[in-house]
Amino acid sequence: MRSVYIRPLSFLYGSDASYHIQKKLALPIHGNPTIAFEKIEIISKNQNNKNIIHVSKLSTLKKSVKKQVIKDLNNITKKKKTICGLTLDNPILMGVLNVTPDSFSDGGKFNTFSKAINKAKEMLKQGAKIIDVGGESTRPGAQLISEQEENKRVIKIIKKISQIKKNIVSIDTRKASVMQAAIKVGAKIINDVSALDFDPQAESLVVKLKKPIILNHSQGTPDTMQKNPSYKNVLIEIYDYFEDKINKLEKRGLNRNSIILDPGIGFGKNVNHNLTLMSKISFFHSLGCPLMLGPSRKSFIGKIMEKKDSISRLGGTISSVIIGANQGVQFFRVHDIKEVNEALSINSALHKI
């Protein structure tokens, strides 16, 4: 059981990042020379002690924490392999395609074959690198549907999208049978909002398939998760959950390079939990896996904006994505590909100055 955690701080970008890395005054995020950090925050397990130290002063650390800090830094700085041929040096957009009648934002808009295919083509043209197809709503209060119904909604659509220029499709499901059927017709990635906790068969299947898996943290299930979610420390509890899950999967034979971590914005979290996770998401880099953030149109935006809330929640989505990108998050699951892609392009251009 670990006693300390670290969080990268004081980020640098572009030529500034490269220069400071070269001078050993900063360290890269996952081997990316265009984003680096100068300092780390060392947080004790009991939370009674926090210490901020420059990366050039690591030799001054006490032996009691130095070994763990160095190990975590190696996980943060080590170059990550491609996932489905996608390099991780620039943010990757995953387009949300809900082929459901009841999803919280777009339920019923794309739940016919032709509408779903046209929407997928549109998002790919706008800059999405992955299309995430979901056939069961996981909005707060959503009810479970059968495997047969879920397969009926997603399989033909996944097959068709996968055939268009060999596009990358992920299947958004909690059910092993749906995962297997989707992979069979061309899905390349599995996205499970339960992090393989819902279906007892899912973990064994994912280890067997050896496909990239997105582990999304959630407290409770969709029908209960927003009923007074509670954490002593949302960062540490989710970190420990992910670390245990990764270790378990690795022992069963799944390579860490196949795992993407999503802290699960809105999945059993209140507004403060969500804001803490997003503002300090770099805390999870030391797990050694790429990170995903899915803030798109989520209710925390509406709760902050109150009477000024909009249907699209586009401004809140974009600001949340930029906060994540500036901390080295690699994947973003969003509805509005065109606008988010534009915001990320401007953000990248600014970093190059």
SEPAPA-298698 format. One record per residue (C-alpha): residue number from 1; residue in three letters; x, z, y. Coordinates in Angstrom, 2 decimals. Each point is the difference from the previous one (the first is absolute). Example, Ala and Ser with C-alpha at 12.3 -4.5 7.8 and 13.67 -1.06 7.14 Angstrom:
# SEPAPA-298698
 tiro marlum    east      up   north
    1    ALA   12.30    7.80   -4.50
    2    SER    1.37   -0.66    3.44
This chain:
# SEPAPA-298698
 tiro marlum    east      up   north
    1    MET    0.00    0.00    0.00
    2    ARG    1.48   -1.08    3.33
    3    SER    0.57    2.51    2.81
    4    VAL    0.44   -2.41    2.93
    5    TYR   -1.38   -3.30    1.25
    6    ILE    1.37   -2.39    2.61
    7    ARG   -1.62   -2.27    2.56
    8    PRO    1.87   -2.79    1.84
    9    LEU   -0.17    0.27    3.80
   10    SER    1.31   -1.79    3.11
   11    PHE   -0.54   -3.58   -1.09
   12    LEU    1.99   -2.99    1.25
   13    TYR   -0.87   -3.69   -0.30
   14    GLY    1.59   -3.45    0.01
   15    SER    3.57   -0.28    1.28
   16    ASP   -0.01    3.68    1.02
   17    ALA   -0.72    0.95   -3.61
   18    SER    2.70   -2.31   -1.38
   19    TYR    2.60    1.27    2.47
   20    HIS   -0.66    3.68   -0.71
   21    ILE    0.00   -0.60   -3.77
   22    GLN    3.37   -1.77    0.30
   23    LYS    1.41    2.92    1.99
   24    LYS   -1.42    2.46   -2.56
   25    LEU   -2.15    1.58    2.68
   26    ALA   -3.23   -0.95   -1.74
   27    LEU   -1.31   -0.88   -3.46
   28    PRO   -2.30   -2.88   -1.02
   29    ILE   -3.51    0.29   -1.41
   30    HIS    0.16   -1.51   -3.50
   31    GLY    3.08   -2.05    0.81
   32    ASN   -1.69   -1.82    2.87
   33    PRO    2.62   -0.45    2.77
   34    THR   -2.68   -0.48    2.69
   35    ILE   -1.51    3.49   -0.25
   36    ALA    2.07    3.16   -0.16
   37    PHE   -0.21    3.72    0.74
   38    GLU    2.48    2.28    1.72
   39    LYS   -1.33    3.42   -1.02
   40    ILE   -1.85    1.74   -2.79
   41    GLU   -2.29    2.98    0.05
   42    ILE    0.67    2.38   -2.89
   43    ILE   -3.11    1.93   -0.96
   44    SER    0.05    2.98   -2.34
   45    LYS   -2.58    0.36   -2.73
   46    ASN   -1.43    3.17    1.52
   47    GLN   -0.20   -1.76    3.40
   48    ASN    1.59    2.96    1.76
   49    ASN    3.12   -1.94    0.86
   50    LYS    0.50   -3.46    1.54
   51    ASN    3.32   -1.47    1.01
   52    ILE    0.78   -3.30    1.75
   53    ILE    3.45   -1.43   -0.62
   54    HIS    1.79   -3.23    0.93
   55    VAL    0.94   -2.18   -2.99
   56    SER    3.66    0.16    1.06
   57    LYS   -0.04    3.80   -0.48
   58    LEU   -1.16    0.15   -3.62
   59    SER    3.31    1.50   -1.12
   60    THR   -0.92    3.19    1.86
   61    LEU   -3.04    0.67   -2.19
   62    LYS   -0.09    3.05   -2.25
   63    LYS    0.64   -0.65   -3.67
   64    SER   -3.42    1.41   -0.83
   65    VAL   -1.73   -3.00    1.61
   66    LYS    2.70   -2.67    0.22
   67    LYS   -0.40   -1.38   -3.53
   68    GLN   -3.75   -0.55    0.39
   69    VAL    0.40   -1.48    3.49
   70    ILE    2.64   -2.49   -1.16
   71    LYS   -2.16   -1.03   -2.96
   72    ASP   -3.01   -0.54    2.26
   73    LEU    2.09   -1.96    2.50
   74    ASN    1.13   -2.29   -2.79
   75    ASN   -3.66   -0.70   -0.83
   76    ILE   -0.73   -0.73    3.65
   77    THR    2.94   -2.32    0.65
   78    LYS    0.26   -1.88   -3.31
   79    LYS   -0.98   -3.66    0.23
   80    LYS   -3.37   -0.68   -1.63
   81    LYS   -0.59   -2.92   -2.34
   82    THR   -2.60   -2.66    0.70
   83    ILE   -3.57    0.55   -1.21
   84    CYS   -1.68   -3.12   -1.36
   85    GLY    2.68   -1.99    1.80
   86    LEU   -0.73    1.65    3.36
   87    THR    2.99    1.41    1.88
   88    LEU   -0.59    3.35    1.67
   89    ASP    1.96   -0.38    3.24
   90    ASN   -3.11   -1.01    1.97
   91    PRO   -3.52    1.48   -0.14
   92    ILE   -2.22   -1.54   -2.68
   93    LEU   -3.72   -0.37    0.63
   94    MET   -2.53    0.49   -2.77
   95    GLY   -3.38   -1.47    0.83
   96    VAL   -3.06    2.04   -0.97
   97    LEU   -2.59   -2.02   -1.97
   98    ASN   -2.91    2.20   -1.02
   99    VAL   -2.38   -1.94   -2.24
  100    THR   -2.51    2.84    0.06
  101    PRO   -3.43    0.55    1.51
  102    ASP    0.83    3.47    1.36
  103    SER    3.59    0.33    1.30
  104    PHE    0.21    2.04    3.21
  105    SER    1.04   -2.83    2.32
  106    ASP   -0.76   -3.38   -1.55
  107    GLY   -2.36    0.72   -2.88
  108    GLY   -2.10   -3.06   -0.83
  109    LYS    1.95   -2.42    2.21
  110    PHE    2.14   -1.53   -2.73
  111    ASN   -1.82    0.82   -3.24
  112    THR   -0.67   -3.61   -0.99
  113    PHE    2.61   -2.25   -1.58
  114    SER    0.20   -2.56    2.81
  115    LYS    0.07    2.59    2.80
  116    ALA    2.73    1.98   -1.75
  117    ILE    2.20   -3.05   -0.60
  118    ASN   -0.40   -1.21    3.58
  119    LYS    0.87    3.46    1.34
  120    ALA    3.09    0.17   -2.20
  121    LYS    1.16   -3.41    1.22
  122    GLU   -0.54    1.08    3.60
  123    MET    2.03    3.19   -0.40
  124    LEU    2.84   -1.87   -1.74
  125    LYS    0.10   -2.51    2.84
  126    GLN    0.12    2.86    2.51
  127    GLY    3.03    1.64   -1.62
  128    ALA   -1.13    2.09   -2.97
  129    LYS    2.52   -0.03   -2.84
  130    ILE   -2.28    1.81   -2.46
  131    ILE   -3.77   -0.09   -0.46
  132    ASP   -1.40    3.31   -1.26
  133    VAL   -3.23   -0.63   -1.88
  134    GLY   -2.34    2.95   -0.58
  135    GLY   -3.31    0.01   -1.81
  136    GLU   -0.93    3.67    0.32
  137    SER   -0.44    1.80    3.30
  138    THR    2.14    3.11    0.41
  139    ARG   -1.40    0.97    3.40
  140    PRO   -0.93    3.67    0.43
  141    GLY   -3.17    0.67   -2.00
  142    ALA    0.26   -3.18   -2.09
  143    GLN   -1.39    0.09   -3.53
  144    LEU    1.71   -1.16   -3.19
  145    ILE   -0.92   -3.41   -1.44
  146    SER    0.51   -1.25   -3.56
  147    GLU    3.10   -1.83   -1.18
  148    GLN   -2.18   -2.98   -0.90
  149    GLU   -1.45   -0.25    3.50
  150    GLU    3.42    0.37    1.62
  151    ASN    1.51   -2.71   -2.19
  152    LYS   -2.94   -2.27    0.77
  153    ARG    0.69    0.36    3.72
  154    VAL    3.79   -0.54    0.02
  155    ILE    1.38   -1.99   -2.93
  156    LYS   -1.07   -3.54    0.93
  157    ILE    1.05    0.55    3.60
  158    ILE    3.44    1.33   -0.98
  159    LYS    0.54   -2.93   -2.35
  160    LYS   -0.84   -2.53    2.71
  161    ILE    2.11    1.61    2.76
  162    SER    2.96    0.35   -2.39
  163    GLN   -0.14   -3.72   -0.76
  164    ILE    0.25   -1.01    3.68
  165    LYS    3.74   -0.56    0.52
  166    LYS    0.69    2.90   -2.38
  167    ASN   -1.17    2.56    2.55
  168    ILE    0.69    3.69   -0.58
  169    VAL   -3.17    1.93   -0.83
  170    SER   -0.34    3.73   -0.52
  171    ILE   -2.91    1.60   -1.81
  172    ASP   -1.49    3.02    1.73
  173    THR   -1.45    2.05   -2.85
  174    ARG    0.07    3.39   -1.73
  175    LYS   -0.91   -1.37   -3.42
  176    ALA    2.49   -1.06   -2.68
  177    SER   -2.22   -2.72   -1.45
  178    VAL   -0.43   -1.61    3.42
  179    MET    3.76    0.21    0.61
  180    GLN    0.69   -1.75   -3.29
  181    ALA   -2.59   -2.71    0.54
  182    ALA    1.26   -0.67    3.52
  183    ILE    3.63   -0.26   -1.08
  184    LYS   -1.03   -2.40   -2.75
  185    VAL   -1.46   -2.45    2.52
  186    GLY    2.87    0.18    2.47
  187    ALA    0.08    3.27    1.97
  188    LYS    3.60    1.08    0.62
  189    ILE   -0.47    3.53    1.41
  190    ILE   -2.23    2.96   -0.87
  191    ASN   -1.37    2.16    2.83
  192    ASP   -1.58    3.23   -1.27
  193    VAL   -1.53    2.35    2.58
  194    SER    0.13    2.79   -2.59
  195    ALA    3.74   -0.49   -0.72
  196    LEU   -0.85   -0.44   -3.71
  197    ASP   -1.86    3.31   -0.18
  198    PHE   -3.53   -1.37   -0.42
  199    ASP    0.27   -1.91   -3.30
  200    PRO    1.90    1.72   -2.86
  201    GLN    1.08   -3.45   -1.27
  202    ALA    1.35   -1.28    3.32
  203    GLU    3.44    1.60   -0.09
  204    SER    0.86   -1.32   -3.45
  205    LEU   -1.22   -3.45    0.95
  206    VAL    2.07   -0.14    3.20
  207    VAL    3.12    1.09   -1.88
  208    LYS   -0.67   -2.71   -2.58
  209    LEU   -0.72   -2.76    2.53
  210    LYS    2.99    0.91    2.21
  211    LYS   -1.73   -1.50    3.03
  212    PRO    0.44    1.46    3.49
  213    ILE   -2.37    2.92    0.50
  214    ILE   -1.24    1.44    3.28
  215    LEU   -0.55    3.73   -0.37
  216    ASN   -2.53    1.15    2.59
  217    HIS   -0.36    3.73    0.53
  218    SER   -3.53    1.35    0.15
  219    GLN   -1.39    3.51   -0.12
  220    GLY   -3.16   -0.13   -2.09
  221    THR   -2.05   -3.12   -0.77
  222    PRO   -1.82   -2.33    2.42
  223    ASP   -3.28    1.90   -0.36
  224    THR    1.62    3.37    0.85
  225    MET    3.32   -0.65    1.78
  226    GLN   -1.17    0.52    3.58
  227    LYS   -1.78    3.28   -0.66
  228    ASN    2.33    2.39    1.84
  229    PRO    3.43   -1.26   -1.22
  230    SER    2.63    2.73    0.17
  231    TYR    3.81    0.23   -0.24
  232    LYS    2.51    2.75    0.73
  233    ASN    2.45   -2.74    1.06
  234    VAL   -1.26   -3.55   -0.38
  235    LEU    3.48   -1.57    0.07
  236    ILE    1.60    2.28   -2.58
  237    GLU   -2.98    0.04   -2.36
  238    ILE   -0.28   -3.79   -0.08
  239    TYR    3.77   -0.34   -0.31
  240    ASP    0.07    2.35   -3.00
  241    TYR   -2.94   -1.86   -1.57
  242    PHE    1.79   -3.34    0.35
  243    GLU    3.32    1.36   -1.25
  244    ASP   -1.64    1.42   -3.13
  245    LYS   -1.86   -3.27   -0.59
  246    ILE    3.12   -2.15    0.44
  247    ASN    2.04    2.20   -2.35
  248    LYS   -2.73   -0.16   -2.62
  249    LEU   -0.27   -3.79    0.20
  250    GLU    3.78   -0.44   -0.12
  251    LYS    0.23    2.15   -3.13
  252    ARG   -2.58   -2.29   -1.59
  253    GLY    2.07   -3.07    0.85
  254    LEU   -1.32   -1.30    3.33
  255    ASN    2.74   -0.88    2.48
  256    ARG   -0.18    1.71    3.40
  257    ASN    0.49   -3.44    1.56
  258    SER   -3.52   -0.88   -1.20
  259    ILE   -1.68    2.85    1.90
  260    ILE   -1.48   -0.18    3.52
  261    LEU   -1.27    3.22    1.59
  262    ASP   -3.06    0.27    2.24
  263    PRO   -0.78    3.47    1.45
  264    GLY   -3.68   -0.95    0.02
  265    ILE   -1.25    0.12    3.58
  266    GLY   -3.63    1.13   -0.12
  267    PHE    0.05    0.90   -3.69
  268    GLY   -0.66    3.72    0.05
  269    LYS    1.51    0.62    3.44
  270    ASN   -1.39    1.09    3.35
  271    VAL    1.10   -1.43    3.35
  272    ASN    2.97    2.37    0.37
  273    HIS    1.17   -0.73   -3.54
  274    ASN   -0.13   -3.75    0.68
  275    LEU    1.84    0.26    3.32
  276    THR    2.70    2.22   -1.53
  277    LEU    0.56   -2.44   -2.84
  278    MET    0.27   -3.02    2.26
  279    SER    2.13    1.60    2.70
  280    LYS    2.45    1.35   -2.60
  281    ILE   -0.29   -2.57   -2.77
  282    SER    3.81   -0.39   -0.10
  283    PHE   -0.10    3.34   -1.87
  284    PHE   -0.81   -1.98   -3.17
  285    HIS    2.96   -2.42    0.12
  286    SER    2.19    2.40   -1.98
  287    LEU   -2.19   -0.62   -3.06
  288    GLY    1.84   -3.31   -0.26
  289    CYS   -3.07   -2.26   -0.11
  290    PRO   -1.47   -2.47    2.50
  291    LEU   -2.83    1.45    2.06
  292    MET   -3.45   -1.36    0.75
  293    LEU   -2.33    1.00    2.81
  294    GLY   -3.72   -0.80    0.08
  295    PRO   -1.50    1.18    3.31
  296    SER   -2.21   -3.03    0.52
  297    ARG   -3.37    0.82    1.60
  298    LYS    0.11    3.53   -1.42
  299    SER   -2.31    2.74    1.24
  300    PHE    2.77    2.06    1.63
  301    ILE    0.10   -2.70    2.71
  302    GLY   -3.70    0.46    0.71
  303    LYS    0.31    3.77    0.06
  304    ILE    2.77   -0.19    2.58
  305    MET   -1.75   -2.61    2.13
  306    GLU   -3.45    1.65   -0.32
  307    LYS   -2.47   -1.84    2.29
  308    LYS    2.60   -2.70    0.72
  309    ASP    0.29   -0.91   -3.67
  310    SER   -0.30   -3.72   -0.82
  311    ILE   -1.16   -1.77   -3.14
  312    SER    3.36   -1.69   -0.61
  313    ARG    2.16    3.03    0.92
  314    LEU    2.68   -2.61    0.57
  315    GLY    1.97    1.88    2.64
  316    GLY    0.22    3.11   -2.17
  317    THR    1.03   -2.05   -3.03
  318    ILE    2.75   -1.84    1.88
  319    SER    1.46    3.14    1.59
  320    SER    0.08    1.72   -3.40
  321    VAL    1.75   -3.00   -1.60
  322    ILE    2.65   -0.12    2.73
  323    ILE    0.69    3.74   -0.39
  324    GLY    0.57   -0.64   -3.71
  325    ALA    2.11   -3.12    0.48
  326    ASN    2.25    1.83    2.44
  327    GLN    0.71    2.57   -2.72
  328    GLY    0.89   -2.64   -2.59
  329    VAL   -3.29   -0.33   -1.91
  330    GLN    0.10   -3.27   -1.93
  331    PHE   -3.64   -0.73   -0.97
  332    PHE   -3.20    0.11    2.03
  333    ARG   -3.47   -0.43   -1.48
  334    VAL   -2.28   -1.30    2.76
  335    HIS   -3.14   -2.02    0.69
  336    ASP    1.03   -1.78    3.21
  337    ILE    3.05   -1.98   -1.07
  338    LYS    0.31   -2.29    3.02
  339    GLU    0.01    2.77    2.60
  340    VAL    2.19    2.42   -1.96
  341    ASN    2.48   -2.77   -0.80
  342    GLU    0.20   -0.86    3.70
  343    ALA    0.61    3.66    0.92
  344    LEU    2.76    0.32   -2.59
  345    SER    1.62   -3.25    1.19
  346    ILE    0.12    1.29    3.58
  347    ASN    1.31    3.36   -1.20
  348    SER    2.79   -1.78   -1.92
  349    ALA    0.86   -2.18    3.00
  350    LEU    0.29    3.07    2.23
  351    HIS    2.37    1.62   -2.49
  352    LYS    2.31   -3.01    0.15
  353    ILE    0.60    0.30    3.75
